[in-house]
Amino acid sequence: MRVAVYPGSFDPITNGHLDIIKRAAKLYDKVVVGVLDNINKKPLFTIDERKKMIDGVIADIDNVECDVFSGLLVDFLKCKDATVIIKGLRTVADFEYEFQMALLNKALNPEFETVFMMTNSGYSYISSSMVKEVAKYNGCLEGLVPEEIIPEIRKKYI
């Protein structure tokens, strides 16, 4: 079974993230969305809130599951019997950072491969940071995030 992990903070999940998840699900037997609990960041949503939102939007994709992790990504891959790391790229700047991370992960475990997927051009301008900025000023979130999580995002700014 070919298992891939799509890691990220997903604070919150965007339509760009969901696009990568759906496309990766067509390529691998199983995709694990790995939500990073990074103690060095101050996310808007708790780890449990992020997982719950993701679980809701992936519920209809049979070969995708969500789990949380902290620590090294390579250790999480081992726990999930995965051999592939999926990374979505929006820009050249994304590639420079993700390329360094891919080399580090390869040094930590040469058996793991990183696969870069270009974000659909319709989502290339969307980031979780931008979503939070739009929400903060009560802007329109339609088209940026899955519709079912818009109320959760709005609650954070009331």
Buried (B, 14 or more C-beta within 10 A) or exposed (E): EEBBBBBBBBBBBBBBBBBBBBBBBEEBEBBBBBBBBBEEEEBBBEBEBBBBBBBBBBEEBEBBBBBBBEEEBBEBBBEBEBBBBBBBBBEEEBBEEBBEBBEEBBEEBEEBEBBBBEBBEEBBEBBBEEBBEBBEEEEEBEEBBBEEBBEBBEEEEE
